[in-house]
Amino acid sequence: MITNIPNRLNKSALISVSFEIRFEAAEVYSDLIALNLANTLIQQGGGTLLNLPVMQLPPTMRSNDVNFRYAPLFGVKKDNLIVQVGPRVLVITVEEYPGWKAFYSAIKAALDNTGKIRQKTERLGLRTINFFENDDIENNLTTVIQNGVSLEKSSCNFSIIYKDGDCQARFSFANKSIMAKKGESEKRGSYIDIDSFMEGSPKDMDAALESLHNLSKKVFFESLKQDFIDSLEPNYDVT
């Protein structure tokens, strides 16, 4: 078990960080809820309105099919931040991670601006994806993780659930993966995908967000060997 978790990595491998909140709306399910959410975000912070592909499906299909129940309908893009909204979901994503303090502020602003439409929280989620170019990430994972389950080294894919109080985290990795960004050539390597989540309505939203963030970091660093962490140039400064 790692005792000293870095504050940040100078050689960060993060390619995507996203926050999701699923909720019951204060109004009857409709596209208008999502549009109002998007317009509210633009009025408060600016940005460009995006119509997402799922909008092309009939409303009855989207409202009745469980696969689309939490699908975002509209997006708001501003600089490095993309906020996607649906009648029962709000997703905030960044590719170039600005650090937890700045991302936390963006989450709080979006939650504050949409609070009147959200009636009851059903799920909170924080997802981080790290991509390691030309690396076989299996060789850098700890042989035994915190709960004593050994990783199966013959497999190139693996996932496990961590539990910490009301929070859970799904840890997954895969080798021989391909990452493709718009305007860039394909890259081959390995990824670590950590989806930390909490079911139900938290009593304290700020505390819940911090718990998800802390669990994500804990799972990430406890899954890696120390020499590999050192190669990523960890910074332990608290400032």
C-alpha positions in Angstrom: 0.0 0.0 0.0 1.4 3.4 -1.0 1.8 5.8 1.9 2.7 9.0 0.1 0.5 9.9 -2.9 1.9 12.5 -5.3 0.1 15.8 -5.7 0.8 15.7 -9.4 2.9 14.1 -12.1 5.3 16.2 -14.2 5.0 13.5 -16.9 1.2 13.1 -16.7 -0.4 10.4 -19.0 -3.9 11.7 -18.5 -5.8 12.0 -21.8 -9.3 12.5 -20.5 -11.0 13.4 -17.2 -14.8 13.6 -16.9 -17.4 14.1 -14.2 -20.9 12.8 -14.5 -24.1 13.4 -12.5 -27.2 11.4 -13.2 -30.4 12.8 -11.6 -34.2 12.9 -11.5 -35.4 16.1 -13.1 -37.8 18.5 -11.4 -39.9 18.5 -14.6 -41.3 15.7 -16.8 -38.7 14.1 -19.1 -38.3 16.3 -22.2 -35.7 17.7 -24.6 -36.6 21.2 -23.3 -35.0 20.3 -19.9 -31.7 19.6 -21.6 -31.9 22.7 -23.8 -32.6 24.8 -20.8 -29.6 23.4 -19.0 -27.4 24.1 -22.0 -28.7 27.7 -22.4 -28.2 28.3 -18.7 -24.6 27.2 -18.9 -24.0 29.5 -21.9 -25.7 32.5 -20.2 -23.5 32.0 -17.1 -20.2 31.2 -18.6 -20.3 31.5 -22.4 -19.5 28.9 -25.0 -20.9 27.3 -28.2 -24.0 25.1 -28.3 -23.6 21.7 -29.9 -26.3 19.3 -31.0 -25.2 15.7 -30.2 -25.9 12.8 -32.6 -28.4 11.1 -30.2 -30.8 14.0 -30.9 -31.5 12.4 -34.2 -33.4 9.6 -32.5 -37.1 9.9 -31.8 -37.9 11.3 -28.3 -40.0 8.3 -27.4 -37.1 6.0 -28.1 -34.7 8.1 -26.0 -37.0 8.3 -23.0 -38.1 4.6 -23.0 -34.9 2.8 -24.0 -32.6 2.3 -20.9 -29.5 2.7 -23.2 -30.5 6.3 -24.0 -32.0 7.3 -20.7 -28.9 9.1 -19.5 -27.6 10.1 -23.0 -26.6 13.8 -23.4 -28.5 15.7 -26.1 -26.6 19.0 -26.2 -23.1 20.1 -25.6 -21.5 23.4 -24.6 -17.9 23.8 -25.7 -15.7 26.5 -24.2 -11.9 26.4 -24.6 -10.7 23.0 -23.2 -14.0 22.3 -21.5 -17.0 20.4 -22.9 -20.2 20.2 -20.9 -22.8 17.7 -22.2 -26.4 17.7 -20.9 -29.5 15.6 -21.2 -32.8 15.6 -19.3 -31.3 13.3 -16.6 -27.5 13.8 -17.0 -24.7 16.4 -16.9 -21.2 15.4 -18.1 -18.1 17.7 -17.9 -15.0 16.6 -19.8 -11.5 18.0 -20.3 -8.7 16.4 -22.4 -5.9 18.7 -21.2 -6.4 18.3 -17.4 -6.0 21.7 -15.6 -5.6 20.2 -12.2 -8.2 19.2 -9.6 -8.7 22.8 -8.2 -9.6 24.2 -11.6 -11.7 21.2 -12.7 -13.5 21.2 -9.3 -14.4 24.8 -9.8 -15.9 24.0 -13.3 -17.9 21.2 -11.8 -19.2 23.4 -9.0 -20.2 26.1 -11.4 -22.1 23.7 -13.6 -23.9 22.2 -10.6 -24.8 25.6 -9.2 -26.2 26.8 -12.5 -28.4 23.7 -13.0 -29.5 23.1 -9.4 -33.1 24.2 -9.9 -33.6 21.6 -12.7 -32.0 18.7 -10.8 -34.4 17.2 -8.2 -32.6 14.1 -6.9 -29.1 12.8 -7.5 -29.0 9.2 -8.6 -25.2 8.7 -9.3 -22.0 10.7 -9.2 -19.0 9.6 -11.3 -15.4 10.7 -11.9 -13.6 9.0 -14.7 -9.9 9.3 -15.6 -8.1 7.7 -18.6 -4.3 7.5 -18.7 -2.5 6.4 -21.9 1.1 5.2 -21.9 2.6 5.2 -25.3 4.7 2.2 -26.3 4.4 0.7 -22.8 3.2 -2.7 -21.7 1.4 -1.5 -18.6 1.1 -5.0 -17.1 4.8 -5.0 -16.4 4.4 -1.8 -14.3 1.4 -2.9 -12.2 1.8 -4.2 -8.7 1.5 -8.0 -8.5 -0.9 -7.8 -5.5 -3.2 -4.9 -5.2 -4.7 -3.5 -2.0 -7.4 -6.2 -1.4 -5.1 -9.0 -2.0 -6.3 -10.1 -5.4 -3.4 -11.1 -7.7 -3.5 -9.8 -11.3 -3.6 -12.4 -14.0 -0.4 -11.6 -16.0 -1.4 -13.7 -19.0 -4.3 -11.5 -19.8 -4.0 -8.2 -21.6 -7.3 -6.9 -20.1 -8.3 -6.7 -16.5 -10.8 -4.9 -14.3 -11.6 -4.9 -10.6 -13.9 -3.0 -8.2 -12.5 -1.1 -5.2 -14.8 0.0 -2.4 -14.1 2.8 0.1 -17.1 3.8 2.2 -19.9 5.0 -0.1 -17.5 5.3 -3.1 -16.5 2.6 -5.5 -13.9 2.6 -8.3 -13.7 0.3 -11.3 -10.1 -0.1 -12.4 -9.4 -1.4 -15.9 -6.4 -1.7 -18.1 -5.6 -2.9 -21.6 -2.5 -3.4 -23.7 -2.1 -3.1 -27.4 -4.5 -0.2 -27.6 -4.7 2.6 -30.1 -5.3 6.2 -29.3 -6.4 8.6 -32.1 -7.0 12.3 -31.6 -8.3 14.6 -34.3 -5.5 16.0 -36.4 -2.9 13.6 -35.0 -1.5 10.3 -36.1 -2.5 7.1 -34.2 -0.5 6.1 -31.2 -0.1 2.6 -29.8 0.3 1.7 -26.2 -1.6 0.8 -23.0 -4.3 2.6 -20.9 -5.5 2.6 -17.4 -9.2 3.6 -17.0 -10.6 4.4 -13.5 -14.3 5.0 -13.1 -15.0 6.2 -9.5 -18.6 6.5 -8.6 -21.2 6.9 -5.8 -24.8 5.8 -6.0 -27.7 7.9 -4.6 -27.8 11.4 -3.2 -24.9 12.5 -1.1 -25.5 14.5 2.0 -22.6 16.7 1.3 -21.8 17.3 -2.4 -18.4 18.9 -1.8 -17.3 16.0 0.4 -18.6 13.5 -2.1 -16.6 15.2 -4.9 -13.4 15.1 -2.8 -14.0 11.5 -1.9 -14.3 10.5 -5.5 -11.1 12.4 -6.4 -9.2 10.9 -3.5 -10.3 7.4 -4.4 -9.3 7.9 -8.0 -5.8 9.0 -7.1 -5.4 6.2 -4.5 -6.4 3.5 -6.9 -4.2 4.8 -9.7 -1.0 5.1 -7.6 -1.6 1.9 -5.6 -1.9 -0.1 -8.8 1.6 1.0 -10.1 5.0 -0.1 -9.1 7.1 2.6 -7.3 9.9 2.7 -10.0 7.3 3.3 -12.7 5.7 6.1 -10.6 9.2 7.6 -10.2 9.7 7.6 -14.0 6.6 9.8 -14.3 8.4 12.4 -12.1 6.0 12.7 -9.2 5.7 16.0 -7.3 4.8 15.8 -3.7 4.5 19.6 -3.0 1.2 20.6 -1.4 1.1 24.0 -3.1 
